[in-house]
Amino acid sequence: MKITADFKRITGKIKPMHAIGQPPNYGARDNLMHYVGEAGLPYSRLHDAGGPYGGARYVDIPNVFPDFSADENNPESYDFVFTDWLITALMKQGCEPFYRLGVTIENFYKMKPYRIYPPEDFGKWARICEHIIRHYNEGWADGFNYNIRYWEIWNEPEGGSDKKGGAMWLGTAEQYFELYEITARHLKNCFGDSIKVGGYASCGFDIPDSDPELTGIPDVVAENWGTHLYQYAHQFFKYISERNVPIDFFSWHCYGDPQRVLSRADSTRRVMEKYGFGDVEDICNEWNPTPDPVRRSTAAAAAKVSAVMLGMQKKKTWMLNFYDARIGSSQYGGIFDPNTWYPYKSYYTLMSFNRAYRLGNEVFTESDDANLYVCGAVSDDGGKAVLLVTNTGSSAAQVEFDLSGVDISDAEILFIDDCYTYTPTGKRIVDGKLTLSPNCCAEIRF
């Protein structure tokens, strides 16, 4: 296997690939938030942030504005207490919230749905969102001046559209599109470019082999889930394109191995560009290659997390938010052990990526093997550089390095694998070669 890198050839900026979903708030205690700051996690999306039904306290519109019949212009109609605590705890760690305007998933909606119906009055719902933003960005209602930029309208509405039923939205596609339009127009009219508004936090879609021209197969009834998700994306982009609805970012989700995430990024970008949204940020704000309580603590899980970040840095996707960093028993909690509250190995891959993020400038890198992922970064003055390499293979790999612009003889190497957890090893690149163990992440500092 061979890695090529040229540290004199800057190809762009290192993007926030190491952002997270739910932060590690356990109740209303911030004794775990220091992990967020120590890893330099740049954003935390606030969706499902307080437990079932938002813990009846956090983030969700029905929690922050509990009586929909109340006056949305009256500060006394709002309950910001727990959400204030959460956002302030994140800001203290240098982590900017990515605020989902909507509701927490209701996994038992078939027993009884509570909050996942379309709002009774879309205009009023938009004005409630406006006042939440004013509270956190303009000090309204004894609030703050946090300059939170990302505001996401709902989450996975296609899970409940077209009479399919779903745990996030029990309305039609047309109802969601209308809610998005009314809210996006109102918020952009209120705040302009000081905030970014988007959605729809898609379940994610792939391009079917039967649709190479990206028609969205409009005349076909969606008989399977994948076709439904793909058609919904076409309907959404067609709607907002024809009506010139504001959108600053499009968010989408993917669970699976690194190559699946990378492929879905390409599918997402192709459809966006078809409708003229090539300049709009796309953000994968739910992803997890190992949502498995048995395997999530392993070096193999960490290697996959690292591989997604390194691979997606080379795509047009602007941000990743790993789902998620909660403390609890969920199968998706892949960063912290729910019993000990100590970090899994995957946490340290986020910390390692932050080193590249802090240096700022991506450099040209290339791998000749599908199991070998790489990303390099250099500081503005060229004085510091790092090369991140991950072997997702199940066997050891001897890697040959062809590097220019750095002195490889004095490089410090840290490993994350079965034996090491972000630990200096004393190993060196000898004769341009280094052996990586199976499922190994290496941070090579110059």
LUMBA-739205 format. One line per 5 residues: number of its first residue (from 1); their letters; for each residue x, y, z of C-alpha. Coordinates in pm, whole numbers, plus 50000, padded with zeros to 5 digits. Example, Ala and Ser with C-alpha at 12.3 -4.5 7.8 and 13.67 -1.06 7.14 Angstrom:
1 = AS = 51230:49550:50780 | 51367:49894:50714
//
This chain:
1 = MKITA = 50000:50000:50000 | 50119:50351:49922 | 50040:50697:50057 | 50139:51006:49860 | 50129:51354:50011
6 = DFKRI = 50256:51696:49909 | 50256:51942:50199 | 50339:52233:49967 | 50022:52175:49766 | 49724:52319:49955
11 = TGKIK = 49391:52194:49821 | 49146:52371:50053 | 49042:52405:50417 | 48994:52128:50669 | 48619:52116:50734
16 = PMHAI = 48431:52036:51057 | 48409:51663:51000 | 48438:51594:51375 | 48118:51760:51493 | 47865:51556:51692
21 = GQPPN = 47494:51502:51741 | 47362:51481:52094 | 47615:51616:52342 | 47716:51423:52655 | 47472:51589:52892
26 = YGARD = 47352:51349:53158 | 47052:51515:53315 | 47155:51873:53376 | 47512:51803:53484 | 47808:51940:53294
31 = NLMHY = 48075:51719:53448 | 48117:51543:53113 | 48114:51848:52889 | 48488:51894:52932 | 48534:51608:52685
36 = VGEAG = 48372:51827:52419 | 48624:52104:52473 | 48924:51874:52507 | 48851:51714:52170 | 48783:52051:52009
41 = LPYSR = 48443:51942:51880 | 48325:52242:51675 | 47946:52184:51658 | 47684:51978:51837 | 47350:51923:51671
46 = LHDAG = 47060:51946:51913 | 46820:51674:51805 | 46688:51410:52047 | 46900:51608:52292 | 46715:51546:52618
51 = GPYGG = 46594:51188:52592 | 46243:51071:52488 | 46017:51363:52396 | 46311:51595:52458 | 46300:51496:52822
56 = ARYVD = 46001:51735:52825 | 46254:52011:52892 | 46510:52055:52614 | 46526:52223:52271 | 46198:52098:52116
61 = IPNVF = 45942:52361:52025 | 45673:52206:52254 | 45923:52214:52542 | 46038:52570:52487 | 45686:52694:52399
66 = PDFSA = 45460:52453:52590 | 45119:52616:52524 | 45070:52669:52153 | 44768:52891:52220 | 44981:53138:52417
71 = DENNP = 45108:53471:52286 | 45431:53406:52097 | 45542:53768:52151 | 45530:53737:52530 | 45853:53617:52695
76 = ESYDF = 45646:53454:52971 | 45510:53205:52715 | 45854:53045:52684 | 46047:52803:52905 | 46415:52834:52817
81 = VFTDW = 46564:52710:53144 | 46702:52367:53049 | 46789:52462:52692 | 46973:52770:52825 | 47177:52542:53048
86 = LITAL = 47261:52303:52766 | 47358:52568:52513 | 47562:52765:52766 | 47748:52447:52869 | 47837:52385:52504
91 = MKQGC = 47943:52743:52440 | 48175:52731:52741 | 48355:52445:52565 | 48385:52633:52236 | 48122:52412:52073
96 = EPFYR = 47851:52588:51871 | 47500:52443:51882 | 47334:52331:51560 | 46973:52392:51658 | 46701:52163:51522
101 = LGVTI = 46368:52346:51523 | 46109:52074:51567 | 46052:51772:51788 | 46226:51463:51920 | 46161:51131:51751
106 = ENFYK = 45865:50936:51892 | 45968:50574:51853 | 45639:50450:52000 | 45414:50664:51784 | 45211:50358:51681
111 = MKPYR = 45099:50331:52041 | 45012:50701:52049 | 45167:51000:51871 | 45193:51326:52064 | 45403:51595:51899
116 = IYPPE = 45477:51476:51548 | 45171:51619:51376 | 45214:51932:51160 | 45181:52250:51369 | 44830:52395:51391
121 = DFGKW = 44941:52731:51249 | 45255:52738:51032 | 45292:53115:51053 | 45276:53115:51430 | 45520:52825:51446
126 = ARICE = 45764:53030:51238 | 45725:53328:51471 | 45795:53104:51771 | 46117:52995:51599 | 46199:53361:51540
131 = HIIRH = 46173:53439:51911 | 46389:53139:52004 | 46658:53273:51772 | 46620:53624:51917 | 46661:53477:52266
136 = YNEGW = 46993:53311:52183 | 47135:53563:51938 | 46988:53901:52034 | 46932:53877:52409 | 46551:53873:52389
141 = ADGFN = 46374:53750:52705 | 46684:53775:52925 | 46874:53582:52661 | 47219:53573:52506 | 47429:53694:52216
146 = YNIRY = 47567:53357:52111 | 47553:53411:51733 | 47426:53057:51669 | 47432:53016:51293 | 47265:52687:51200
151 = WEIWN = 46886:52655:51235 | 46731:52338:51093 | 46361:52310:51014 | 46233:51975:51144 | 46393:51631:51106
156 = EPEGG = 46322:51341:50869 | 45970:51448:50765 | 45970:51200:50477 | 45945:50921:50733 | 45583:51017:50783
161 = SDKKG = 45468:51159:50452 | 45239:51014:50186 | 45041:50812:50440 | 45343:50599:50526 | 45337:50693:50891
166 = GAMWL = 45655:50769:51075 | 45809:50858:51406 | 45890:51219:51308 | 45607:51363:51095 | 45245:51256:51056
171 = GTAEQ = 45166:51484:50765 | 45198:51494:50388 | 45500:51600:50188 | 45309:51908:50075 | 45245:52010:50435
176 = YFELY = 45612:51986:50522 | 45715:52182:50212 | 45471:52456:50312 | 45602:52460:50670 | 45958:52481:50541
181 = EITAR = 45873:52763:50300 | 45684:52975:50553 | 45949:52928:50821 | 46253:52974:50597 | 46112:53292:50440
186 = HLKNC = 46018:53437:50777 | 46351:53365:50943 | 46557:53496:50653 | 46342:53809:50643 | 46405:53858:51014
191 = FGDSI = 46776:53775:51030 | 46916:53778:50678 | 47259:53625:50636 | 47337:53638:51009 | 47189:53287:51032
196 = KVGGY = 47179:52980:50809 | 46843:52813:50757 | 46792:52470:50605 | 46655:52121:50624 | 46509:51881:50586
201 = ASCGF = 46736:51640:50773 | 46661:51373:50516 | 46672:51006:50607 | 46914:50999:50313 | 46870:50871:49960
206 = DIPDS = 47059:50683:49693 | 47020:50711:49316 | 46850:50398:49176 | 47021:50222:48887 | 46692:50265:48699
211 = DPELT = 46722:50646:48700 | 47056:50747:48545 | 46908:51077:48420 | 46793:51180:48770 | 46427:51215:48683
216 = GIPDV = 46314:51108:49028 | 46092:50844:48862 | 45792:51076:48909 | 45537:50847:48747 | 45620:50549:48963
221 = VAENW = 45440:50482:49292 | 45700:50440:49564 | 45662:50074:49644 | 45978:50054:49850 | 46142:50273:50108
226 = GTHLY = 46447:50364:49901 | 46237:50485:49608 | 46017:50688:49842 | 46318:50866:49994 | 46460:50942:49650
231 = QYAHQ = 46130:51073:49514 | 46080:51290:49822 | 46416:51459:49765 | 46322:51541:49407 | 45986:51678:49519
236 = FFKYI = 46148:51898:49783 | 46416:52044:49557 | 46167:52097:49275 | 45932:52279:49513 | 46188:52517:49661
241 = SERNV = 46352:52576:49323 | 46030:52672:49148 | 45920:52897:49435 | 46264:53042:49508 | 46249:52936:49873
246 = PIDFF = 46559:53023:50079 | 46794:52737:50173 | 47144:52780:50314 | 47213:52412:50378 | 47064:52074:50302
251 = SWHCY = 47101:51811:50575 | 47089:51436:50531 | 47164:51112:50716 | 47341:50782:50655 | 47415:50477:50869
256 = GDPQR = 47658:50222:50732 | 48018:50151:50639 | 48246:50432:50517 | 48196:50358:50148 | 47819:50378:50190
261 = VLSRA = 47847:50723:50347 | 48084:50841:50072 | 47853:50708:49802 | 47550:50878:49954 | 47741:51207:49963
266 = DSTRR = 47784:51177:49586 | 47414:51095:49536 | 47308:51392:49748 | 47534:51632:49565 | 47422:51513:49219
271 = VMEKY = 47055:51572:49295 | 47125:51911:49455 | 47321:52022:49150 | 47045:51905:48916 | 46811:52160:49073
276 = GFGDV = 47064:52442:49085 | 47175:52409:49447 | 47540:52333:49380 | 47653:52625:49596 | 47440:52524:49895
281 = EDICN = 47615:52347:50184 | 47525:51985:50231 | 47565:51849:50581 | 47550:51487:50691 | 47427:51543:51045
286 = EWNPT = 47344:51187:51139 | 47593:50912:51063 | 47734:50617:51250 | 47911:50320:51088 | 47869:50098:51397
291 = PDPVR = 47539:50159:51580 | 47597:49837:51771 | 47633:49816:52152 | 47860:49512:52121 | 48111:49650:51869
296 = RSTAA = 48107:50025:51929 | 48391:50013:52184 | 48632:49839:51946 | 48924:49958:51740 | 48733:49844:51432
301 = AAAKV = 48451:50088:51515 | 48705:50368:51569 | 48873:50294:51237 | 48542:50325:51055 | 48464:50655:51228
306 = SAVML = 48806:50786:51127 | 48768:50657:50771 | 48439:50843:50724 | 48592:51171:50842 | 48901:51135:50623
311 = GMQKK = 48701:51026:50320 | 48433:51291:50355 | 48695:51567:50388 | 48761:51504:50018 | 48392:51532:49925
316 = KTWML = 48192:51854:49883 | 48000:51790:50205 | 48061:52077:50447 | 48006:51917:50790 | 47955:51584:50964
321 = NFYDA = 47770:51536:51295 | 47831:51192:51443 | 47513:51045:51590 | 47575:51053:51872 | 47774:51151:52181
326 = RIGSS = 47505:51098:52443 | 47560:50931:52777 | 47304:50655:52796 | 47196:50313:52682 | 47110:50394:52320
331 = QYGGI = 47265:50176:52052 | 47372:50497:51874 | 47585:50627:52162 | 47920:50546:52004 | 48149:50790:52184
336 = FDPNT = 48106:50719:52557 | 48062:50399:52757 | 47716:50428:52918 | 47834:50235:53225 | 48168:50399:53301
341 = WYPYK = 48111:50732:53120 | 48467:50707:52986 | 48534:50764:52616 | 48546:50483:52364 | 48833:50469:52116
346 = SYYTL = 48616:50649:51859 | 48626:50963:52074 | 49000:50986:52019 | 48960:50974:51642 | 48754:51295:51673
351 = MSFNR = 49028:51446:51889 | 49288:51341:51633 | 49096:51495:51345 | 49080:51818:51545 | 49457:51848:51514
356 = AYRLG = 49419:51871:51138 | 49122:52108:51179 | 49328:52344:51396 | 49611:52353:51143 | 49351:52458:50891
361 = NEVFT = 49487:52386:50542 | 49427:52058:50364 | 49711:51934:50146 | 49716:51693:49857 | 49704:51329:49969
366 = ESDDA = 49634:51006:49788 | 49600:50639:49876 | 49624:50347:49633 | 49414:50108:49844 | 49042:50112:49923
371 = NLYVC = 49106:50013:50287 | 49357:50292:50341 | 49220:50643:50410 | 49435:50955:50438 | 49414:51328:50502
376 = GAVSD = 49692:51581:50554 | 49703:51933:50694 | 49952:52214:50739 | 49952:52541:50932 | 49941:52878:50757
381 = DGGKA = 50313:52935:50819 | 50407:52581:50721 | 50568:52522:51058 | 50341:52237:51166 | 50189:51952:50970
386 = VLLVT = 50001:51630:51032 | 49911:51323:50830 | 49613:51111:50938 | 49609:50755:50804 | 49356:50483:50877
391 = NTGSS = 49371:50115:50785 | 49020:49966:50796 | 49144:49628:50675 | 49132:49316:50889 | 49502:49246:50836
396 = AAQVE = 49819:49442:50896 | 49935:49672:50618 | 50285:49781:50534 | 50246:50134:50404 | 50503:50302:50182
401 = FDLSG = 50510:50682:50208 | 50599:50923:49931 | 50597:51259:50110 | 50722:51600:50005 | 50744:51920:50204
406 = VDISD = 50806:51751:50542 | 51089:51569:50716 | 50964:51217:50783 | 51271:51111:50979 | 51162:51298:51293
411 = AEILF = 50787:51242:51281 | 50600:51156:51602 | 50338:50884:51557 | 50030:50817:51772 | 49815:50508:51723
416 = IDDCY = 49454:50420:51794 | 49416:50045:51758 | 49367:49732:51969 | 49684:49805:52167 | 49700:50185:52177
421 = TYTPT = 49450:50461:52252 | 49586:50782:52100 | 49923:50698:52245 | 50276:50785:52128 | 50444:50462:52029
426 = GKRIV = 50805:50557:51971 | 50777:50405:51625 | 50924:50583:51326 | 50884:50575:50950 | 51189:50373:50844
431 = DGKLT = 51302:50369:50483 | 50977:50539:50394 | 50766:50256:50539 | 50542:50200:50840 | 50337:49895:50940
436 = LSPNC = 49981:49959:51050 | 49798:49695:51250 | 49444:49590:51150 | 49183:49860:51219 | 49449:50114:51302
441 = CAEIR = 49437:50495:51300 | 49773:50672:51288 | 49837:51039:51352 | 50178:51137:51215 | 50299:51473:51340
446 = F = 50571:51673:51165
//
